[in-house]
Amino acid sequence: MGKLQLPERLRWDHNAWYRRWLLRQLPSGAGSALDVGCGLGDLARSIRATSVTAIDASARMVERARATSTEVRWVHGDVFTHELGLFDVVTAEASLHHLPLLEGLTRLAELTKPGGRLVVVGLYSRASFADLATEVVALPANALVGLAKWVTGQRTGSHDPEMPVVWTAPTLAEVRAAASGITPGARVRRRLFWRYSLVWDAPEVH
């Protein structure tokens, strides 16, 4: 996202940093869950639901994820065209920016059952003074966390070399505008390490 790069030994996984928060947003006792853009499946394997489906457009990512667990239903396919059904929980961790924003968020909302919950942790591009002000704090904090992880032996790497990379992302203003039209009432928050969160409860059908 144009941010200053740390030395390789100090880089770390920003998505994993927010994963525990994301999991806390999921309702307990969910019957079905879908993780969109599952990658290697770290999030999907952590979701507690009666059944968990995970989909990714990369055959290689799904192949590697499938080798790690038989408890998740791993799907190689296009989320726009694959028949998936409806889910009590839908998650997207650093994957929505791989899709056109409006169409992607619309599809995520369509996959969420009435009364279900959609949780997104995504990347955004710098575009405003507030973004730059946040970066003033994020850059040294990023280095300090990386240093702490390296010193304590917790470093797990910042990015798997086989994981697809997209260097563009919507601005936070664009995400908020899309959410207001597609998922009204969604809670969109700026997060420190170049991420935003979106939590939306799909209305019940009466």
Summary of the structure (lengths in Angstrom):
residues: 206
radius of gyration: 16.9
end to end distance: 42.7
largest distance: 55.0
contacts: 639
relative contact order: 0.20
helix: 36%
strand: 26%
